[in-house]
Amino acid sequence: MKIIKAIIFLILVSATNAIAQTDSIAANTDTSYWDKGGLININFSQVDLTNWNGGGKSSISIGGLSNFKANYEKGKNAWSNRLDLAYGLLRQGENENPFIKTDDNIILTSRYSRQLKKRIFISGMVDFRTQFDEGLNEENEVISRFLAPGFLLANIGLTYRYKEIFSASFSPLSSKTTIVTDDSLSNAGAYGVEIGETTRFQGGINFSSSFQKDIWENVNLSTNLNMFADYEKLGNIDINWETALIFKINSFLSASYSTQLIYDDDIKSKEIVINEALGEFRYVPGIQFKSVMNIGLNIKIPY
């Protein structure tokens, strides 16, 4: 079933590209102020062991990463849009073993900015994040699904931009909406929603920064930091920090190494033991960390 979802993911990416190209051809407007494009990375690996005395397990892994952009800039106005998709699967051992998920992201970001001074802009941003597929813990219990959770961040504030390299935004008017549409997770009060509720709204303060630059020939570094503090609990800061190194091998091949660090006071991700003899434990907020290395085929999509 999961391999079918991986195929659906690739079809979705291809369909998105086809629709965008059709719209671009059909539109009878001046597109000289638009910068559009996309990149798809597909990677696959297989290890097959038979009577291998060195030990180990056969494995198959498949993954896909993609990002699409549509940026508009004219005069004092700028509008940037980005869609990032990722999905990965791994199977170890015999064929009857199930595929397990290794990566899963849907991120859609849209920001409008109007220039006030040379490098100062007033801006509004909407950032939406969720995943394609269900996630399981070590006991094979479902702990996440599509829109469980989903996070919608919206803010208005000031942005400082230095060329295409660096930007930083401070938003005293910000909101975070957490969505949990799965009944079992909602009834458990997962991700900070009230028990039985499907959404939670928080008003607060947001700070975000972004840096992207070719640090060496064919090596690009990008890092994005987002911090949100609820007005009711300003001492508790939610952090999402993503960093990626992209190594261009040639026109069709590339390698990447990415990390993501998350801290959210409403997500109980760390287990602590209260009484080991009685088997008592509870979950508390903890730092979540993910690192992914990929080597694969690049498909560049110009518009």
C-alpha positions in Angstrom: 0.0 0.0 0.0 2.8 2.4 0.9 4.6 1.8 -2.4 1.4 2.8 -4.2 1.4 6.0 -2.2 4.9 6.7 -3.3 3.9 6.3 -6.9 0.9 8.6 -6.3 3.3 11.1 -4.9 5.4 11.1 -8.1 2.3 11.3 -10.2 1.1 14.3 -8.1 4.4 16.1 -8.7 4.2 15.4 -12.5 0.6 16.6 -12.6 1.5 19.8 -10.7 4.1 20.5 -13.3 1.8 19.8 -16.2 -0.9 22.0 -14.9 1.5 24.8 -14.2 2.9 24.6 -17.8 -0.6 24.6 -19.2 -1.6 27.7 -17.2 1.5 29.5 -18.3 0.8 28.9 -21.9 -2.8 29.8 -21.6 -2.3 33.0 -19.7 -2.3 36.0 -22.0 -0.5 38.3 -19.6 3.0 39.8 -19.2 5.0 37.3 -17.3 8.3 39.1 -17.4 8.1 39.9 -13.7 7.7 36.2 -12.7 10.5 33.8 -11.8 9.1 30.3 -12.0 10.7 26.9 -11.7 10.9 23.5 -10.1 13.2 20.7 -9.2 12.4 17.0 -8.7 15.0 14.6 -7.1 14.3 10.9 -7.2 16.6 8.4 -5.4 16.5 4.6 -5.2 18.8 2.0 -3.6 18.7 -1.7 -3.2 20.8 -4.2 -1.3 20.2 -7.9 -2.1 21.9 -10.5 0.2 21.8 -14.3 -0.2 23.7 -16.6 2.1 25.8 -13.6 3.1 28.2 -14.7 5.9 29.0 -11.1 6.8 25.4 -10.7 8.0 23.0 -7.9 7.3 19.6 -7.6 5.7 18.4 -7.0 2.1 16.8 -3.7 1.7 15.0 -1.4 -0.8 14.5 2.3 -0.4 12.9 4.9 -2.6 12.5 8.6 -2.1 11.4 11.7 -3.8 12.0 15.4 -3.1 10.6 18.3 -5.0 10.3 22.1 -4.8 8.4 24.5 -7.0 8.6 28.3 -6.9 6.6 31.1 -8.4 8.0 34.5 -7.5 6.7 37.9 -8.7 8.6 41.2 -8.3 7.7 44.6 -9.8 8.5 48.0 -8.4 8.0 48.0 -4.6 5.9 44.8 -4.6 7.1 41.3 -4.2 5.2 38.0 -3.9 7.0 34.7 -3.3 5.4 31.3 -3.4 7.0 27.9 -2.7 5.7 24.3 -2.5 8.0 21.6 -1.1 7.1 17.9 -1.2 9.0 14.9 0.2 8.2 11.2 0.6 10.4 8.2 1.3 10.0 4.5 2.0 12.3 1.7 3.3 11.9 -2.1 3.5 14.4 -4.3 5.2 14.5 -8.1 5.2 12.2 -10.5 3.3 9.5 -9.4 0.9 6.7 -9.9 3.4 8.1 -7.2 5.6 6.2 -3.9 5.2 7.6 -0.7 3.9 8.1 1.9 6.6 8.1 5.7 6.1 11.4 7.5 6.3 10.4 11.0 5.1 7.1 12.8 4.6 6.4 16.5 4.1 4.0 18.9 2.5 5.0 22.6 2.9 3.3 25.5 1.2 4.5 29.1 1.8 3.3 32.4 0.4 4.6 35.8 1.3 3.6 39.3 0.0 6.0 42.2 0.7 5.9 45.9 -0.1 9.0 48.0 0.2 9.2 50.8 2.7 12.9 51.6 2.5 15.8 50.2 0.6 15.9 46.9 2.4 12.9 47.2 4.7 9.5 45.7 3.7 6.1 45.3 5.4 5.1 41.8 4.7 2.4 39.2 5.3 3.0 35.4 5.2 1.0 32.2 5.3 2.8 28.9 5.9 1.0 25.6 5.9 2.6 22.2 6.8 1.3 18.6 7.0 2.2 15.2 5.6 0.9 12.6 3.1 0.8 9.4 5.1 0.2 8.0 8.5 3.2 7.8 10.9 3.7 4.9 13.4 5.7 4.7 16.6 7.8 1.7 17.7 4.6 -0.1 18.9 3.0 0.4 15.5 0.5 2.8 16.9 -0.7 5.6 14.6 0.7 8.9 15.9 0.1 11.1 12.8 -1.8 11.3 9.5 -2.6 13.7 6.8 -3.9 16.9 8.5 -3.2 15.2 11.9 -1.3 17.3 12.6 -1.5 20.2 10.2 0.0 23.6 11.1 -1.1 27.0 9.6 1.0 29.9 10.5 0.0 33.5 9.5 1.7 36.7 10.3 2.1 40.4 9.5 5.3 42.3 10.3 8.5 43.9 9.0 11.1 42.1 6.8 14.7 43.0 6.2 16.1 41.7 2.9 19.7 41.6 1.7 19.8 40.8 -2.0 18.7 37.1 -2.5 21.0 35.9 0.2 19.4 36.8 3.6 16.1 37.9 5.0 14.7 38.3 8.5 11.2 39.0 9.6 9.7 40.1 12.9 5.9 39.8 13.3 4.2 41.0 16.4 0.9 40.0 14.8 1.1 36.3 14.3 -1.1 33.2 14.7 -0.6 29.5 14.7 -3.5 27.1 14.1 -3.0 23.4 14.8 -5.3 21.0 13.0 -5.9 17.4 14.1 -8.6 15.7 12.0 -8.0 12.1 13.1 -10.7 11.2 15.8 -8.4 9.0 17.9 -5.7 11.6 18.0 -8.2 14.4 18.7 -9.8 12.4 21.5 -6.4 11.9 23.0 -5.7 15.7 22.9 -2.6 15.2 20.7 -0.5 18.1 19.5 -2.0 20.5 22.1 -5.6 20.5 21.0 -8.4 20.2 23.6 -9.7 16.6 24.0 -12.3 16.0 21.3 -11.4 19.2 19.4 -9.9 19.3 15.9 -8.3 22.8 15.9 -6.4 25.0 18.3 -5.8 28.7 17.6 -2.9 30.6 19.2 -2.0 34.3 18.8 1.6 35.3 19.4 4.9 36.7 18.1 6.9 35.3 15.3 10.5 35.6 14.2 11.9 34.0 11.0 15.1 34.2 9.1 16.4 32.7 5.8 19.9 32.4 4.4 20.9 30.9 1.0 24.2 31.1 -0.8 26.6 29.2 -2.9 29.4 28.7 -0.4 31.7 26.9 -2.9 31.4 26.0 -6.6 28.5 23.7 -7.0 27.7 23.7 -3.3 24.7 25.6 -2.0 23.8 26.1 1.7 20.4 27.1 2.9 19.1 27.5 6.4 15.6 28.6 7.6 14.7 29.4 11.2 11.2 30.0 12.5 10.3 30.8 16.1 6.8 31.3 17.5 5.8 32.4 21.1 2.2 32.3 22.3 1.1 35.5 24.0 -0.3 33.5 26.9 3.1 31.6 27.3 5.8 33.9 26.0 8.5 31.9 27.8 7.7 28.8 25.7 9.1 29.2 22.2 8.3 26.8 19.4 11.3 26.3 17.1 11.6 24.9 13.6 15.1 25.1 12.1 15.9 23.5 8.7 19.3 23.4 7.0 20.3 21.9 3.7 23.5 21.4 1.8 23.1 20.7 -2.0 26.0 19.3 -3.9 25.7 19.6 -7.7 27.5 16.7 -9.4 26.4 17.4 -13.0 23.2 18.5 -14.9 21.3 15.4 -13.8 22.8 14.2 -10.6 23.1 15.8 -7.2 23.6 14.9 -3.5 22.0 16.6 -0.5 22.3 16.5 3.2 19.5 18.1 5.2 18.6 18.5 8.9 15.5 19.6 10.8 15.3 20.5 14.4 11.9 21.0 16.1 10.9 21.9 19.6 7.2 22.4 20.3 5.9 22.6 23.9 2.6 21.0 22.8 4.2 17.9 21.3 5.1 15.3 23.9 7.9 13.5 22.1 10.3 12.4 24.9 9.6 9.6 27.3 10.8 9.8 30.9 10.5 7.1 33.6 8.7 8.1 36.8 8.9 4.7 38.5 10.9 1.9 36.7 9.8 -0.8 39.2 6.1 0.0 38.6 6.6 0.7 34.9 5.3 4.2 35.2 6.4 6.8 32.6 5.1 9.9 30.9 5.8 11.9 27.8 7.2 15.4 27.9 8.2 18.0 25.3 11.6 17.1 23.7 13.9 18.2 20.9 13.0 16.4 17.6 15.8 16.0 15.1 15.9 14.5 11.6 18.8 14.2 9.1 18.5 13.0 5.6 21.2 12.3 3.0 20.2 11.8 -0.7 22.0 11.0 -3.9 19.7 10.9 -6.9 18.5 12.0 -10.3 17.5 15.7 -10.8 14.8 16.8 -13.1 14.8 20.6 -13.6 11.5 22.2 -14.6 11.8 25.6 -16.3 8.6 27.6 -16.9 
